[in-house]
Each structure stands twice: as structure tokens, then as C-alpha cells.
Amino acid sequence: MDMGNGATYFSMGQNDHSAFVPKGIDTALFKNAESLLIYLVNYILALPLFILLTSSKLFKWQLFERLVLFSETHRYKRNLKNAKFIAPIDLAGLTATIDDHREALLFIGSPNDVLSRKILPALAAIGKLNTVTIDYFDASQASNEQYQTILSKLNLYTLPSQLPVLVEIHHDGSISPIEFNHLAEVVRLWAEGTGR
């Protein structure tokens, strides 16, 4: 060690005099840099987590579910818009179809319903394959009372208010519920029978 007036150095190795490190560099500078780095990493990680927790609390701790539902609803509406053989109808059109006994395949679904979102792509593909137009009513656009009225007009009293609903409306006013596992077969027979 040098006891003179110059800078104080210590040797890293006993016989290696080429690597000298200034004395005290591992004390103040490194400890402050280490703390600064830890605080910076904590800030980078903690700020987004804090924002996520705050926004989750605003949505009653259902933020993730709402984001997934928003994404699925958007995809459902896009698929509905791109489906050429699914024709959306409003409440007045649905009521007129039922009351006037117009022949129709009617699908009642909702973008908020998981099963409706799963069935829509298959329904659109089957309609395209058989060139059959399927009327679609969005149940989320109707109140619960209006939806119960629609179910009663379709003679679906035993059916729960759950979605989706798929029925055939015949020219004589009879209504036949369609099971989703026989969907392709029913649409094919419908296409042959109606000549659509």
C-alpha cells in the first residue's frame, strides 16, 4: 500500500500488480448504484401492477373477465357482420315473423353468451354450405320481459331463459326447436324442403 500523498490503491492479487482498483469504490458508489437499480426495477414493476389493481377495483375485481368478454363480443359481432347467410332482425321483425307464420330458421343468441359465441361460426358455415338464410335476433337488445314474451310466442315454455335458441317456424304456424348436435342435418333438410 502506498502511504504517500498520491491516491491510495490496493492490489486485487498478491502478485498481480496490473489490476488496481481505487480504494473505497465498493462502498458509497456501488451501494448507491445497487439501491438505485433496485428502486428502479421496483418502480418499473410496481407502477403497472398498481394501475392494474386500481383499475380492477374500479371494475369490482372483474377487469380481466371484462377484457375477455369485450374481446369475445367484438369477435362475435365481426363474425356476425361477415356471415352472408345470417340476417339480423329486430324485435318488430321477429314478432312479425312469428305472428305471420313466415317460414324461417330462427337463431336467438347474444354476444354475452358463451354458447352463442361458440355456435355462431358453425351456424354461419352451415348456412353458407347450404345457401340457407338464418334469421338472427340479438337477445341482449331486448329486455327480460320482451325475451320471455318471445319465448312464449315460440311455445318454448319449458325452455329456460338461457341462450341460445334455434327453431324452425313452419308456414302452418308450428314451431320446432332444433338441437344443436343435429344442426347440419336440419339445415340441409330445410334447404331441400324450402328450395332456398
C-alpha positions as CSV (number, residue, x, y, z in Angstrom):
1,M,0.0,0.0,0.0
2,D,1.2,3.5,-0.8
3,M,1.4,5.7,2.2
4,G,2.4,8.8,0.2
5,N,0.4,11.8,-0.8
6,G,-0.9,10.1,-4.0
7,A,-4.2,8.2,-4.5
8,T,-4.5,5.1,-2.3
9,Y,-4.7,1.8,-4.2
10,F,-4.9,-1.8,-3.2
11,S,-3.9,-4.8,-5.2
12,M,-6.5,-7.4,-6.3
13,G,-4.0,-10.2,-6.4
14,Q,-0.9,-10.9,-4.3
15,N,1.5,-11.0,-7.2
16,D,-0.6,-9.2,-9.8
17,H,0.2,-5.5,-9.8
18,S,-1.5,-4.7,-13.1
19,A,-5.1,-4.6,-11.7
20,F,-5.5,-1.8,-9.3
21,V,-8.9,-0.7,-8.0
22,P,-9.4,2.7,-6.2
23,K,-9.9,2.2,-2.5
24,G,-13.5,2.6,-1.3
25,I,-15.2,2.3,-4.7
26,D,-17.3,-0.6,-3.4
27,T,-18.6,1.4,-0.6
28,A,-20.6,4.5,-1.4
29,L,-20.8,4.4,-5.2
30,F,-21.7,0.7,-5.6
31,K,-24.1,0.6,-2.7
32,N,-25.9,3.7,-4.0
33,A,-26.0,2.3,-7.6
34,E,-27.3,-1.0,-6.2
35,S,-30.1,0.7,-4.3
36,L,-30.9,2.9,-7.3
37,L,-31.1,-0.2,-9.5
38,I,-33.4,-2.0,-7.0
39,Y,-35.6,1.1,-6.7
40,L,-35.8,1.5,-10.5
41,V,-36.8,-2.2,-11.0
42,N,-39.4,-2.0,-8.2
43,Y,-40.8,1.2,-9.8
44,I,-40.9,-0.3,-13.3
45,L,-42.7,-3.4,-12.0
46,A,-44.8,-1.8,-9.2
47,L,-46.4,1.0,-11.3
48,P,-48.2,-1.2,-13.8
49,L,-49.3,-3.5,-11.0
50,F,-50.6,-0.6,-9.0
51,I,-52.5,0.7,-12.1
52,L,-53.9,-2.8,-12.7
53,L,-55.0,-3.2,-9.1
54,T,-56.6,0.3,-9.1
55,S,-58.5,-0.3,-12.3
56,S,-59.5,-3.8,-11.2
57,K,-61.0,-2.3,-8.0
58,L,-63.0,0.2,-10.1
59,F,-64.5,-2.8,-12.1
60,K,-65.2,-4.7,-8.9
61,W,-62.2,-7.0,-9.3
62,Q,-63.6,-8.3,-12.7
63,L,-61.2,-6.4,-15.0
64,F,-59.8,-9.5,-16.7
65,E,-63.2,-11.0,-17.2
66,R,-64.5,-7.8,-18.7
67,L,-61.5,-7.5,-21.1
68,V,-62.0,-11.1,-22.2
69,L,-65.8,-10.5,-22.7
70,F,-65.1,-7.3,-24.6
71,S,-62.7,-9.1,-26.9
72,E,-65.1,-12.1,-27.5
73,T,-68.1,-9.8,-28.0
74,H,-66.1,-7.8,-30.6
75,R,-65.1,-11.0,-32.4
76,Y,-68.7,-12.3,-32.3
77,K,-70.1,-9.1,-33.8
78,R,-67.4,-9.2,-36.5
79,N,-68.3,-12.8,-37.4
80,L,-71.9,-11.9,-37.5
81,K,-71.2,-9.0,-39.8
82,N,-69.1,-11.2,-42.1
83,A,-71.7,-14.0,-42.3
84,K,-73.6,-13.6,-45.5
85,F,-76.3,-16.2,-44.7
86,I,-77.2,-14.9,-41.2
87,A,-79.7,-12.0,-41.4
88,P,-80.1,-9.9,-38.2
89,I,-83.7,-8.9,-37.4
90,D,-85.0,-6.5,-34.8
91,L,-87.8,-7.2,-32.3
92,A,-90.6,-5.9,-34.6
93,G,-89.3,-8.2,-37.4
94,L,-89.1,-11.2,-35.1
95,T,-92.6,-10.6,-33.8
96,A,-94.0,-10.2,-37.4
97,T,-92.2,-13.4,-38.5
98,I,-93.8,-15.4,-35.6
99,D,-97.3,-13.8,-35.9
100,D,-97.5,-14.1,-39.7
101,H,-96.2,-17.7,-39.7
102,R,-93.4,-17.0,-42.1
103,E,-91.2,-19.9,-42.8
104,A,-87.9,-19.3,-41.2
105,L,-84.9,-20.7,-39.4
106,L,-84.5,-18.5,-36.3
107,F,-81.4,-18.2,-34.2
108,I,-81.7,-16.2,-30.9
109,G,-78.3,-15.6,-29.4
110,S,-76.3,-12.9,-27.6
111,P,-72.7,-11.8,-27.7
112,N,-72.6,-12.1,-23.9
113,D,-73.5,-15.8,-24.1
114,V,-70.6,-18.3,-24.3
115,L,-72.6,-21.0,-26.2
116,S,-73.9,-18.4,-28.7
117,R,-70.4,-17.4,-29.4
118,K,-69.3,-21.0,-30.0
119,I,-72.3,-21.9,-32.2
120,L,-72.3,-18.8,-34.5
121,P,-69.3,-19.7,-36.6
122,A,-70.7,-23.3,-37.2
123,L,-74.1,-21.8,-38.0
124,A,-72.6,-19.4,-40.5
125,A,-70.6,-22.1,-42.2
126,I,-73.6,-24.4,-42.4
127,G,-75.8,-21.6,-43.8
128,K,-73.2,-20.8,-46.4
129,L,-72.8,-24.5,-47.4
130,N,-76.5,-25.0,-47.9
131,T,-77.2,-21.4,-49.1
132,V,-79.8,-21.0,-46.4
133,T,-80.5,-17.7,-44.8
134,I,-80.9,-17.9,-41.0
135,D,-82.7,-15.1,-39.2
136,Y,-80.8,-13.9,-36.1
137,F,-82.2,-12.0,-33.1
138,D,-79.8,-10.5,-30.6
139,A,-81.4,-11.2,-27.2
140,S,-79.2,-8.6,-25.5
141,Q,-81.2,-5.9,-27.4
142,A,-84.4,-7.0,-25.7
143,S,-85.5,-6.7,-22.0
144,N,-86.0,-9.8,-20.0
145,E,-89.8,-9.3,-20.2
146,Q,-89.7,-9.0,-24.0
147,Y,-87.5,-12.1,-24.2
148,Q,-89.9,-14.1,-22.1
149,T,-92.8,-12.9,-24.4
150,I,-90.8,-14.1,-27.4
151,L,-90.2,-17.5,-25.8
152,S,-93.9,-17.8,-25.1
153,K,-94.8,-16.9,-28.7
154,L,-92.4,-19.6,-29.8
155,N,-94.2,-22.1,-27.4
156,L,-91.0,-22.7,-25.5
157,Y,-92.5,-22.5,-22.1
158,T,-90.4,-25.4,-20.8
159,L,-87.2,-23.9,-22.1
160,P,-85.2,-21.9,-19.6
161,S,-84.4,-18.3,-20.4
162,Q,-80.9,-19.3,-21.3
163,L,-79.4,-18.9,-24.7
164,P,-79.1,-19.8,-27.5
165,V,-82.4,-20.8,-29.1
166,L,-82.7,-22.2,-32.6
167,V,-86.1,-23.0,-34.0
168,E,-87.9,-23.7,-37.3
169,I,-91.0,-21.7,-37.9
170,H,-93.3,-23.5,-40.4
171,H,-95.9,-22.0,-42.7
172,D,-98.7,-23.6,-40.6
173,G,-97.5,-21.8,-37.5
174,S,-95.9,-24.8,-35.9
175,I,-92.6,-24.3,-34.3
176,S,-89.9,-27.0,-33.9
177,P,-86.9,-26.5,-31.6
178,I,-83.6,-27.6,-33.2
179,E,-81.0,-29.5,-31.2
180,F,-77.5,-28.1,-31.9
181,N,-76.0,-31.6,-32.4
182,H,-78.3,-32.1,-35.4
183,L,-77.8,-28.6,-36.8
184,A,-76.2,-29.5,-40.1
185,E,-78.7,-32.2,-40.9
186,V,-81.7,-29.9,-40.1
187,V,-80.4,-27.0,-42.2
188,R,-79.7,-29.4,-45.2
189,L,-83.2,-30.8,-45.0
190,W,-84.6,-27.2,-44.6
191,A,-82.7,-26.2,-47.8
192,E,-84.1,-29.2,-49.7
193,G,-87.6,-28.6,-48.4
194,T,-88.0,-24.9,-49.0
195,G,-85.9,-24.6,-52.1
196,R,-83.9,-21.7,-50.7
